[in-house]
Each structure stands twice: as C-alpha cells, then as structure tokens.
Amino acid sequence: MSRDFSLPLISRRSRQKPRNSFILPVAALAIGMFVAFRTLSSSSFGNSRLLSTLAATRVQIPSISGVGSTRFSRQASASPSAHKNAPFAPVRKILQQPGGMRGLTSCRANGLNIDLTGKKAFVAGVADDQGFAWAISKCLIEAGAEVSLGIWVPALGIFKKSMQMGKFDESRKLSDGSLMDFKHLYPLDAVFDKPEDVPEEIMNNKRYAGNSDWTVSEVAKLIEKDIGKVDILVHSLANGPEVKKPLLETSRQGYLAAQSASAYSLVSMVQNFGPMMSEGGSVISLTYDASNKVIPGYGGGMSSAKAALESDTRVLAYEAGQKFKIRVNTISAGPLGSRAARAIGFIEKVINYSYNNAPIEKELTAMEVGQTAAFLLSPLASGITGQTIYVDNGLSTMGLAMDSPSLATAEEPEKVGA
C-alpha cells in the first residue's frame, strides 16, 4: 500500500485531543442560544412571530418582461418542500404577453435602485415602440432621467402621429401607471455631420420636407440650447442598404454606406456631443456578434461595420475619457424580432436558433437590454468603459450548435447534473 509523504507523519497519540476539550465551547454555544431565544421571545410586538413568519415567507423573484410574445415569471419558496427534487429549483410559469410585440412593462426590480434623477439623456434611433432604443428610453425614464429623442427624419411624422393616436400607450405605461413622455423630439439623420454634407437630392426629397437642422452638429447645438448639458448619450443607429447581399456581392458604395450609418455615426456623435456632456457622463451604442462570428445573411458590410463600432468604442473610451471625462461602452444584444430586424428577412430563424442553443433557454426581451443600458449609463458603472457587454442569453459563449443535424447520429452529450 502506497503512503502519501507530502505531509509530516503525526502519531495517533499526538493527534488525540483531551476528552474534556470540547466541553467549554459546547457550553458557551448552549448559553448563547438560550440568551438569544429569550431575547427574541420577550421583545416588542411582532418579534414573537419572527420564526413562523420567516418559515412561511415566499420569495418573489421579479420577472423580466418586455418586447416579445412571452415572459417568464419565477417563484422560489422558502419551504423545504420546494427543494425536494433539486436545490433552488424554481417553478416557472410562461405568461402570454398581451399585445404581441408591444406591452413593455416596468423595468424596476427589487434590490439596488438605479437613480438617474436630474440626468438628461439624448437617445438617437427610436423609430417605434418595439426596439432596443425604446426600451432603453423607458428604463432611463423609470430611473428618473429626462429623455429627448433623435428620430430619423422620414420617420418623425409617423412617430408623432402614432404617439398622438395612442398607438404606443400600452408600451408607454410606467411602473406607477402613468405614461412616459419625452422632453423633446428632434429630426436626425446621423449620416450627415453638417449642412454642407447634405446632397441636393436629399435636401429636395419630400420625405425631408418641412424639417430643418437635422444633421448631427445642428442637433447637438439645438439640444445644448434647449436643455444645456447632456449626461447620457445613446447611439442606436444602423443601416446597411445592401444587408441582404453576401460580402462578395456588396458594392463599394453599399459597404461604405453601412460603415457611415452604423459605425462612423457614433464617432460623429461623440465629436459633437462630447464637449457639451457633463463630466462623468456616459455613452452607449448597440452592436451585434456578427462583428466576431460569421452570420450568413447579415451582409452588405454590416458585420464589418459592427466590428468597426466595437473597435471605435475602445478608442473613443480612451480619447473621450481623457478629453471629456466620459465613458463609452457598447452592448452586444442577441436577436430581437423588432421591425428593423425583420428587414433582414430571417430574424425569426435566428431567434429560434438562439432559443435552442443559448445557455438560457428563452427569448431575449428588449427590456433586458434596456436594464443593462440603464446600469451602464448610471454612476453604478462608473468604473466600466471601453467594453462590449453581451446581453444575449449567453449565446456568444457557445461553440457548438446543439440542434445541428450533424449531431443527430452522435451520442447526445450528458447534461450537467444528470
């Protein structure tokens, strides 16, 4: 029989402790428990029921709800029977979300509150009540911020009309029952930095008629005049005119257009808004994992644009941090069935793929991205900058598609904990 000589050998006699060595600690513990019990039982009204109250308590885990047809609600019970089969096994209920894609609900949850009271935010890229930009705006308002929107010029009229007709009322409901509102609505086309950059055909386009001062520099000046300094800047802008084309079929013009609208627009916004942002302010943008991985069908130079956006985030975090004392981060969000995403043409398949292969088996909601954004834009994240934060149910961590037909004949991997 082999012997482990890694530790000094200690004789059995030297390891034996005196029989009476445990008496004193045990006696002290018993006295302490008796004193604590007497203190609890003789205290003010209500303490006598403390133990029974704790035993009957049900711990409610706040549900995350938002854009998407379903939301998940979980309850965990403090009673021993709830953990009979497995530790921390929650009861999951799948609740139908009223209104289909609409019906964004409160982003408030119990715990550490995000307080943005008095903060002024500008969110660029809201077009309706279904996307990430809307959810971010809602979470910022829930946290107390004052939010102004930059809306693509041709979409501004439709957005205003939808607001007036009450089409967004369900999604505008805040946790206190009131309807969220925006401080200002500005027309914006972030493809153009200043008026002299706008070509004649755009200036004369009837979709732009009746609007003025909508280039990035002009909007920045208007905001500085209307509300003063800005604390929060949100970039939720992307466009690839040839997004359905493979990269091998993408034209130079289409490729550069994707870069201009989806990546350089962030650089332009930080250039123009940085000087009017409060020290300690924060900027976020939205990216997608096609920057790092091949996503067939996400073409037209958009994958390159997202890679540029993430690289620019790191460089801007340094340069704007040094010059303006602000932070710059980006959120890499998982697939969401927004109206903009449906323009790609296969978003439902991507959502199903994510559901079947991500570590967390559920649909991503816009509100989950909104909550993450609210944190990154708050003082709670004062030490985070230059980062790409993934909010995708963990899909980006996976290296193997578990629903691949190639695995159909292979032996199924053993599940963790089985």
Secondary structure by P-SEA (a helix, b strand, c coil): cccccccccccccccccccccaaaaaaaaaaaaaaaaaaaaaccccccaaaaaaaabbbbcccccccccbbbbbbbbcccccccccccccbbbbbbbcccccccccccccccccccccbbbbbccccccccaaaaaaaaaaaabbbbbbbccccaaaaaaaaaaaccccccccccccbbbbbcbbbbbcccccccccccccccccccccccccccaaaaaaaaaaccccccbbbbbbbbbcccccccccccaaaaaaaaaaccaaaaaaaaacccccccccbbbbbbcccccccccccccaaaaaaaaaaaaaaaaaaaaaaaccbbbbbbbccccccccccccccaaaaaaaaaacccccbbbbaaaaaaaaaaaaccccccccccccccccccccccccccccccccccccccccc
